[in-house]
Amino acid sequence: MFYGQFAYAIDEKGRLSVPAKFRDALLSHDTAMLLLTAHPAGCIVAYPSKEWQARQERIEAAGEEVQDMGANFKRMYYAFATDCPFDRLGRILVPQLLRNHAGIEKNVVILGVNKKIEIWSEKAWADVAKKAAKEVEAQPNLASRFGL
């Protein structure tokens, strides 16, 4: 559903334009908003409502052992969660709490990652992308594992 990488800036009020390509995909599924929350990797993750609902169901269906071990994860995941409807210009308001979590001041990179969108500070994404490239290079057969 979502793919690509886009460089944007958050304005002084915390508003962020969502790439038109992503907005079009969301609107085609009758969703005019995203649900944002903190991701443990240090970014903000955004879900369409149906995907958020599916993830909630998976979290709640996890076994008791996972539920106990994941209590703090669940607290963080739900405590940071917020609905972000689009304004008339296709922007969302990213709460300060989430911007702080992701170390976002102004410049961001927005990634499409299949069923979700990730929002990274420009600097954090540069670091993650370098590390990811090295990991992929170290596993030359990884693409074939995915059938690519």
MDTraj code that builds the backbone (N, CA, C; nanometers):
import mdtraj as md
import numpy as np

residues = "MET PHE TYR GLY GLN PHE ALA TYR ALA ILE ASP GLU LYS GLY ARG LEU SER VAL PRO ALA LYS PHE ARG ASP ALA LEU LEU SER HIS ASP THR ALA MET LEU LEU LEU THR ALA HIS PRO ALA GLY CYS ILE VAL ALA TYR PRO SER LYS GLU TRP GLN ALA ARG GLN GLU ARG ILE GLU ALA ALA GLY GLU GLU VAL GLN ASP MET GLY ALA ASN PHE LYS ARG MET TYR TYR ALA PHE ALA THR ASP CYS PRO PHE ASP ARG LEU GLY ARG ILE LEU VAL PRO GLN LEU LEU ARG ASN HIS ALA GLY ILE GLU LYS ASN VAL VAL ILE LEU GLY VAL ASN LYS LYS ILE GLU ILE TRP SER GLU LYS ALA TRP ALA ASP VAL ALA LYS LYS ALA ALA LYS GLU VAL GLU ALA GLN PRO ASN LEU ALA SER ARG PHE GLY LEU".split()
xyz = np.array([
    [0.0820, -0.1185, 0.0000],
    [0.0000, 0.0000, 0.0000],
    [0.0871, 0.1259, 0.0000],
    [0.1864, 0.1328, 0.0915],
    [0.2730, 0.2507, 0.0995],
    [0.4155, 0.2124, 0.0636],
    [0.4793, 0.2910, -0.0182],
    [0.6196, 0.2700, -0.0509],
    [0.6798, 0.4021, -0.0947],
    [0.8110, 0.4101, -0.0836],
    [0.8820, 0.5308, -0.1224],
    [0.9384, 0.6049, -0.0028],
    [1.0199, 0.7043, -0.0346],
    [1.0869, 0.7865, 0.0664],
    [1.0717, 0.9324, 0.0254],
    [1.0322, 1.0164, 0.1189],
    [1.0043, 1.1564, 0.0898],
    [1.0644, 1.2454, 0.1974],
    [1.1300, 1.3522, 0.1568],
    [1.1859, 1.4498, 0.2513],
    [1.0878, 1.5656, 0.2651],
    [1.0527, 1.5983, 0.3883],
    [0.9601, 1.7070, 0.4174],
    [1.0116, 1.7849, 0.5382],
    [0.9411, 1.8913, 0.5705],
    [0.9718, 1.9686, 0.6911],
    [0.8427, 1.9894, 0.7695],
    [0.8541, 1.9850, 0.8996],
    [0.7410, 2.0163, 0.9876],
    [0.7442, 2.1654, 1.0122],
    [0.6287, 2.2301, 1.0034],
    [0.6264, 2.3748, 1.0251],
    [0.6298, 2.4074, 1.1744],
    [0.6348, 2.5351, 1.2066],
    [0.6500, 2.5785, 1.3458],
    [0.5325, 2.5390, 1.4349],
    [0.4177, 2.5053, 1.3748],
    [0.3010, 2.4625, 1.4524],
    [0.2922, 2.3108, 1.4653],
    [0.3890, 2.2399, 1.4068],
    [0.3894, 2.0948, 1.4164],
    [0.3120, 2.0253, 1.3052],
    [0.2787, 2.0991, 1.1997],
    [0.2036, 2.0391, 1.0890],
    [0.2991, 1.9782, 0.9869],
    [0.2589, 1.8649, 0.9346],
    [0.3402, 1.7920, 0.8383],
    [0.2536, 1.7538, 0.7192],
    [0.3005, 1.7873, 0.6002],
    [0.2313, 1.7440, 0.4792],
    [0.2564, 1.5959, 0.4590],
    [0.1511, 1.5247, 0.4289],
    [0.1624, 1.3819, 0.3982],
    [0.1735, 1.3715, 0.2467],
    [0.2688, 1.2928, 0.1952],
    [0.2834, 1.2816, 0.0504],
    [0.1493, 1.2512, -0.0178],
    [0.1237, 1.3200, -0.1288],
    [-0.0028, 1.3039, -0.2008],
    [-0.0287, 1.1577, -0.2359],
    [0.0760, 1.0878, -0.2712],
    [0.0650, 0.9456, -0.3045],
    [0.0055, 0.8666, -0.1875],
    [0.0451, 0.8991, -0.0655],
    [-0.0062, 0.8303, 0.0526],
    [-0.1498, 0.8739, 0.0817],
    [-0.1763, 1.0039, 0.0698],
    [-0.3128, 1.0529, 0.0923],
    [-0.4100, 0.9874, -0.0045],
    [-0.3701, 0.9779, -0.1306],
    [-0.4570, 0.9155, -0.2319],
    [-0.4866, 0.7702, -0.1952],
    [-0.3852, 0.6982, -0.1501],
    [-0.4048, 0.5582, -0.1099],
    [-0.5005, 0.5495, 0.0090],
    [-0.4867, 0.6394, 0.1039],
    [-0.5745, 0.6389, 0.2203],
    [-0.7178, 0.6738, 0.1818],
    [-0.7335, 0.7757, 0.0998],
    [-0.8677, 0.8173, 0.0596],
    [-0.9375, 0.7096, -0.0228],
    [-0.8597, 0.6337, -0.0991],
    [-0.9205, 0.5251, -0.1769],
    [-0.9726, 0.4143, -0.0853],
    [-0.9284, 0.4127, 0.0395],
    [-0.9770, 0.3172, 0.1395],
    [-1.0667, 0.3864, 0.2424],
    [-1.1237, 0.5004, 0.2044],
    [-1.2170, 0.5755, 0.2902],
    [-1.1590, 0.6141, 0.4250],
    [-1.0323, 0.6509, 0.4261],
    [-0.9681, 0.6950, 0.5493],
    [-0.9089, 0.8332, 0.5268],
    [-0.9540, 0.9320, 0.6018],
    [-0.9028, 1.0681, 0.5884],
    [-0.8215, 1.1074, 0.7107],
    [-0.7602, 1.0067, 0.7730],
    [-0.6746, 1.0357, 0.8879],
    [-0.5786, 0.9207, 0.9095],
    [-0.4802, 0.9466, 0.9928],
    [-0.3821, 0.8460, 1.0329],
    [-0.3823, 0.8367, 1.1843],
    [-0.3426, 0.7235, 1.2349],
    [-0.3212, 0.7092, 1.3771],
    [-0.1716, 0.6996, 1.3981],
    [-0.1166, 0.7919, 1.4762],
    [0.0271, 0.7978, 1.5011],
    [0.0587, 0.7457, 1.6402],
    [0.1759, 0.6819, 1.6510],
    [0.2252, 0.6420, 1.7822],
    [0.3771, 0.6322, 1.7773],
    [0.4367, 0.6170, 1.8931],
    [0.5823, 0.6047, 1.9034],
    [0.6242, 0.4631, 1.8664],
    [0.7355, 0.4526, 1.7975],
    [0.7923, 0.3218, 1.7641],
    [0.9204, 0.3063, 1.8449],
    [0.9465, 0.1872, 1.8992],
    [1.0673, 0.1669, 1.9810],
    [1.1981, 0.1966, 1.9069],
    [1.1965, 0.1937, 1.7741],
    [1.3186, 0.2212, 1.6974],
    [1.3549, 0.3695, 1.6972],
    [1.2660, 0.4540, 1.7506],
    [1.2961, 0.5970, 1.7591],
    [1.2308, 0.6804, 1.6514],
    [1.1292, 0.6265, 1.5878],
    [1.0566, 0.7042, 1.4885],
    [0.9105, 0.7127, 1.5307],
    [0.8317, 0.7770, 1.4477],
    [0.6864, 0.7802, 1.4647],
    [0.6305, 0.6861, 1.3589],
    [0.5355, 0.6061, 1.3966],
    [0.4724, 0.5169, 1.3007],
    [0.3263, 0.5604, 1.2852],
    [0.2796, 0.5588, 1.1602],
    [0.1433, 0.6027, 1.1284],
    [0.0696, 0.4897, 1.0588],
    [-0.0521, 0.4665, 1.1043],
    [-0.1338, 0.3594, 1.0484],
    [-0.2682, 0.4140, 0.9995],
    [-0.3180, 0.3584, 0.8895],
    [-0.4593, 0.3820, 0.8564],
    [-0.5433, 0.3157, 0.9649],
    [-0.6671, 0.3611, 0.9844],
    [-0.7487, 0.3076, 1.0945],
    [-0.7661, 0.1564, 1.0911],
    [-0.7898, 0.0989, 0.9735],
    [-0.8105, -0.0462, 0.9662],
    [-0.6833, -0.1222, 1.0057],
    [-0.5691, -0.0725, 0.9670],
    [-0.4433, -0.1393, 1.0033],
    [-0.4173, -0.1255, 1.1528],
    [-0.4488, -0.0098, 1.2102],
    [-0.4344, 0.0094, 1.3546],
    [-0.5219, -0.0924, 1.4286],
    [-0.6444, -0.1078, 1.3827],
    [-0.7359, -0.2034, 1.4456],
    [-0.6796, -0.3454, 1.4377],
    [-0.6259, -0.3836, 1.3229],
    [-0.5678, -0.5174, 1.3064],
    [-0.4502, -0.5377, 1.4015],
    [-0.3683, -0.4349, 1.4178],
    [-0.2525, -0.4470, 1.5079],
    [-0.2971, -0.4573, 1.6532],
    [-0.3999, -0.3827, 1.6906],
    [-0.4527, -0.3930, 1.8262],
    [-0.5002, -0.5353, 1.8542],
    [-0.5686, -0.5930, 1.7567],
    [-0.6189, -0.7296, 1.7744],
    [-0.5044, -0.8288, 1.7910],
    [-0.3956, -0.8098, 1.7139],
    [-0.2806, -0.9002, 1.7270],
    [-0.2146, -0.8855, 1.8635],
    [-0.2037, -0.7622, 1.9114],
    [-0.1426, -0.7392, 2.0430],
    [-0.2262, -0.8069, 2.1516],
    [-0.3557, -0.7885, 2.1444],
    [-0.4432, -0.8447, 2.2475],
    [-0.4539, -0.9966, 2.2374],
    [-0.4312, -1.0529, 2.1184],
    [-0.4395, -1.1982, 2.1001],
    [-0.3114, -1.2701, 2.1407],
    [-0.2061, -1.1948, 2.1679],
    [-0.0785, -1.2565, 2.2064],
    [-0.0975, -1.3367, 2.3351],
    [-0.0198, -1.4404, 2.3495],
    [-0.0296, -1.5258, 2.4680],
    [0.0032, -1.4507, 2.5961],
    [-0.0310, -1.5122, 2.7077],
    [-0.0110, -1.4498, 2.8390],
    [0.1355, -1.4147, 2.8648],
    [0.2267, -1.5037, 2.8257],
    [0.3691, -1.4780, 2.8473],
    [0.4125, -1.3521, 2.7724],
    [0.3689, -1.3387, 2.6494],
    [0.4025, -1.2204, 2.5701],
    [0.3351, -1.0977, 2.6306],
    [0.2138, -1.1138, 2.6757],
    [0.1425, -1.0021, 2.7372],
    [0.2199, -0.9486, 2.8577],
    [0.2701, -1.0399, 2.9421],
    [0.3457, -0.9980, 3.0606],
    [0.4767, -0.9299, 3.0217],
    [0.5509, -0.9914, 2.9293],
    [0.6795, -0.9357, 2.8865],
    [0.6601, -0.8040, 2.8112],
    [0.5483, -0.7904, 2.7438],
    [0.5263, -0.6731, 2.6607],
    [0.4449, -0.5628, 2.7264],
    [0.4292, -0.5692, 2.8568],
    [0.3451, -0.4707, 2.9256],
    [0.3944, -0.3275, 2.9022],
    [0.5234, -0.3059, 2.9143],
    [0.5758, -0.1704, 2.8940],
    [0.5664, -0.1284, 2.7481],
    [0.5872, -0.2241, 2.6570],
    [0.5694, -0.1936, 2.5151],
    [0.4268, -0.1458, 2.4898],
    [0.3291, -0.2196, 2.5432],
    [0.1888, -0.1820, 2.5237],
    [0.1607, -0.0443, 2.5837],
    [0.2158, -0.0181, 2.7004],
    [0.1937, 0.1128, 2.7620],
    [0.2428, 0.2243, 2.6706],
    [0.3650, 0.2072, 2.6205],
    [0.4216, 0.3099, 2.5324],
    [0.3413, 0.3213, 2.4039],
    [0.3108, 0.2090, 2.3451],
    [0.2403, 0.2050, 2.2170],
    [0.1062, 0.2768, 2.2252],
    [0.0302, 0.2488, 2.3305],
    [-0.1019, 0.3091, 2.3448],
    [-0.0973, 0.4505, 2.4036],
    [-0.0046, 0.4762, 2.4938],
    [0.0015, 0.6084, 2.5564],
    [0.0363, 0.7178, 2.4560],
    [0.1206, 0.6865, 2.3580],
    [0.1603, 0.7837, 2.2578],
    [0.0601, 0.7947, 2.1428],
    [-0.0336, 0.7016, 2.1330],
    [-0.1240, 0.6956, 2.0181],
    [-0.2170, 0.8167, 2.0123],
    [-0.2328, 0.8683, 1.8905],
    [-0.3216, 0.9832, 1.8702],
    [-0.3769, 0.9819, 1.7286],
    [-0.5037, 1.0195, 1.7159],
    [-0.5673, 1.0327, 1.5852],
    [-0.5224, 1.1633, 1.5213],
    [-0.4878, 1.1572, 1.3943],
    [-0.4420, 1.2758, 1.3226],
    [-0.5185, 1.2896, 1.1909],
    [-0.6288, 1.3639, 1.1920],
    [-0.7018, 1.3842, 1.0672],
    [-0.6264, 1.4814, 0.9759],
    [-0.6507, 1.4711, 0.8474],
    [-0.5906, 1.5624, 0.7512],
    [-0.6645, 1.6952, 0.7534],
    [-0.5894, 1.8049, 0.7415],
    [-0.6552, 1.9335, 0.7234],
    [-0.6837, 1.9519, 0.5738],
    [-0.7386, 2.0650, 0.5349],
    [-0.7778, 2.0857, 0.3946],
    [-0.6589, 2.0906, 0.3001],
    [-0.5359, 2.1076, 0.3546],
    [-0.4160, 2.1111, 0.2715],
    [-0.3392, 1.9785, 0.2724],
    [-0.3990, 1.8749, 0.3325],
    [-0.3350, 1.7443, 0.3340],
    [-0.2263, 1.7295, 0.4387],
    [-0.2359, 1.8089, 0.5453],
    [-0.1370, 1.8018, 0.6523],
    [-0.1978, 1.7347, 0.7744],
    [-0.1096, 1.6819, 0.8592],
    [-0.1510, 1.6323, 0.9900],
    [-0.0738, 1.7103, 1.0953],
    [-0.1302, 1.7182, 1.2128],
    [-0.0627, 1.7830, 1.3254],
    [0.0074, 1.6744, 1.4059],
    [0.1395, 1.6811, 1.4098],
    [0.2180, 1.5815, 1.4828],
    [0.2406, 1.6365, 1.6240],
    [0.1851, 1.5707, 1.7247],
    [0.1976, 1.6215, 1.8614],
    [0.3436, 1.6337, 1.9068],
    [0.3681, 1.7319, 1.9911],
    [0.5026, 1.7571, 2.0426],
    [0.5596, 1.6341, 2.1129],
    [0.4769, 1.5621, 2.1856],
    [0.5212, 1.4421, 2.2557],
    [0.5844, 1.3422, 2.1583],
    [0.5227, 1.3233, 2.0429],
    [0.5774, 1.2313, 1.9434],
    [0.7010, 1.2898, 1.8753],
    [0.7001, 1.4199, 1.8503],
    [0.8189, 1.4824, 1.7906],
    [0.9383, 1.4681, 1.8839],
    [0.9147, 1.4851, 2.0129],
    [1.0231, 1.4672, 2.1107],
    [1.0748, 1.3240, 2.1088],
    [0.9835, 1.2285, 2.1073],
    [1.0223, 1.0872, 2.1045],
    [1.1144, 1.0577, 1.9856],
    [1.0821, 1.1135, 1.8696],
    [1.1571, 1.0847, 1.7477],
    [1.2721, 1.1827, 1.7235],
    [1.2905, 1.2776, 1.8131],
    [1.3984, 1.3755, 1.7958],
    [1.3779, 1.4658, 1.6757],
    [1.2529, 1.4920, 1.6432],
    [1.2202, 1.5727, 1.5255],
    [1.2114, 1.7198, 1.5636],
    [1.2879, 1.7996, 1.4929],
    [1.2804, 1.9446, 1.5091],
    [1.2187, 2.0088, 1.3860],
    [1.2701, 1.9774, 1.2681],
    [1.2166, 2.0369, 1.1459],
    [1.2133, 1.9387, 1.0294],
    [1.3294, 1.8939, 0.9842],
    [1.3363, 1.8089, 0.8652],
    [1.3110, 1.6630, 0.8986],
    [1.2262, 1.6009, 0.8180],
    [1.1899, 1.4615, 0.8387],
    [1.2008, 1.3839, 0.7085],
    [1.2057, 1.2534, 0.7238],
    [1.1959, 1.1629, 0.6106],
    [1.0740, 1.0752, 0.6381],
    [0.9854, 1.0697, 0.5393],
    [0.8643, 0.9898, 0.5506],
    [0.8831, 0.8662, 0.4623],
    [0.8669, 0.7493, 0.5226],
    [0.8854, 0.6233, 0.4505],
    [0.7541, 0.5489, 0.4390],
    [0.7304, 0.4915, 0.3227],
    [0.6205, 0.3980, 0.3074],
    [0.6755, 0.2598, 0.3342],
    [0.6172, 0.1887, 0.4303],
    [0.6647, 0.0559, 0.4676],
    [0.5447, -0.0396, 0.4635],
    [0.4973, -0.0647, 0.3428],
    [0.3853, -0.1526, 0.3159],
    [0.2555, -0.1019, 0.3783],
    [0.2169, -0.1530, 0.4938],
    [0.0886, -0.1165, 0.5538],
    [0.0984, -0.0029, 0.6540],
    [0.2181, 0.0531, 0.6696],
    [0.2364, 0.1617, 0.7650],
    [0.3284, 0.2669, 0.7049],
    [0.3327, 0.3804, 0.7704],
    [0.4187, 0.4918, 0.7317],
    [0.5082, 0.5206, 0.8514],
    [0.6372, 0.5423, 0.8247],
    [0.7290, 0.5809, 0.9315],
    [0.7748, 0.7238, 0.9085],
    [0.7853, 0.7996, 1.0171],
    [0.8311, 0.9380, 1.0125],
    [0.9561, 0.9458, 1.0998],
    [1.0680, 0.9794, 1.0359],
    [1.1983, 0.9843, 1.1026],
    [1.2543, 1.1250, 1.0994],
    [1.3309, 1.1597, 1.2014],
    [1.4096, 1.2822, 1.1898],
    [1.5095, 1.2566, 1.0778],
    [1.5459, 1.3605, 1.0072],
    [1.6383, 1.3455, 0.8946],
    [1.7696, 1.2795, 0.9392],
    [1.8217, 1.3234, 1.0516],
    [1.9494, 1.2699, 1.1019],
    [1.9354, 1.1241, 1.1424],
    [1.8303, 1.0910, 1.2162],
    [1.8120, 0.9525, 1.2608],
    [1.7961, 0.8598, 1.1409],
    [1.7216, 0.9043, 1.0386],
    [1.7039, 0.8194, 0.9210],
    [1.8377, 0.7970, 0.8498],
    [1.9199, 0.8988, 0.8405],
    [2.0508, 0.8828, 0.7753],
    [2.1314, 0.7753, 0.8473],
    [2.1276, 0.7754, 0.9803],
    [2.2005, 0.6751, 1.0588],
    [2.1421, 0.5352, 1.0372],
    [2.0098, 0.5248, 1.0418],
    [1.9433, 0.3956, 1.0238],
    [1.9670, 0.3419, 0.8828],
    [1.9594, 0.4286, 0.7831],
    [1.9781, 0.3857, 0.6439],
    [2.1199, 0.3315, 0.6217],
    [2.2197, 0.3966, 0.6807],
    [2.3580, 0.3473, 0.6682],
    [2.3720, 0.2096, 0.7307],
    [2.3178, 0.1952, 0.8504],
    [2.3253, 0.0667, 0.9199],
    [2.2508, -0.0409, 0.8410],
    [2.1331, -0.0078, 0.7909],
    [2.0538, -0.1046, 0.7150],
    [2.1258, -0.1469, 0.5879],
    [2.1888, -0.0524, 0.5190],
    [2.2619, -0.0845, 0.3955],
    [2.3751, -0.1828, 0.4253],
    [2.4460, -0.1624, 0.5359],
    [2.5549, -0.2538, 0.5731],
    [2.5012, -0.3933, 0.6043],
    [2.3887, -0.3989, 0.6740],
    [2.3295, -0.5286, 0.7075],
    [2.2848, -0.6027, 0.5820],
    [2.2258, -0.5309, 0.4880],
    [2.1801, -0.5935, 0.3633],
    [2.2998, -0.6423, 0.2821],
    [2.4037, -0.5601, 0.2754],
    [2.5262, -0.6003, 0.2026],
    [2.5886, -0.7250, 0.2641],
    [2.5777, -0.7400, 0.3939],
    [2.6365, -0.8557, 0.4621],
    [2.5552, -0.9830, 0.4391],
    [2.4365, -0.9700, 0.3832],
    [2.3500, -1.0849, 0.3568],
    [2.3066, -1.0830, 0.2096],
    [2.3959, -1.1163, 0.1189],
    [2.3662, -1.1043, -0.0241],
    [2.2488, -1.1903, -0.0718],
    [2.2133, -1.2936, 0.0023],
    [2.1029, -1.3808, -0.0396],
    [1.9696, -1.3409, 0.0223],
    [1.9675, -1.2302, 0.0935],
    [1.8452, -1.1875, 0.1614],
    [1.7303, -1.1651, 0.0643],
    [1.7566, -1.1006, -0.0486],
    [1.6494, -1.0735, -0.1451],
    [1.5841, -1.2023, -0.1922],
    [1.6628, -1.3064, -0.2143],
    [1.6056, -1.4328, -0.2613],
    [1.5159, -1.4968, -0.1550],
    [1.5458, -1.4705, -0.0279],
    [1.4585, -1.5218, 0.0800],
    [1.3191, -1.4623, 0.0713],
    [1.3105, -1.3404, 0.0201],
    [1.1805, -1.2744, 0.0019],
    [1.1210, -1.3044, -0.1349],
    [1.1888, -1.3876, -0.2113],
    [1.1385, -1.4219, -0.3428],
    [1.1613, -1.3128, -0.4460],
    [1.2622, -1.2280, -0.4228],
    [1.2903, -1.1176, -0.5153],
    [1.4055, -1.1492, -0.6069],
])
top = md.Topology()
chain = top.add_chain()
for i, resn in enumerate(residues, 1):
    res = top.add_residue(resn, chain, resSeq=i)
    for name in ("N", "CA", "C"):
        top.add_atom(name, md.element.get_by_symbol(name[0]), res)
traj = md.Trajectory(xyz[None], top)
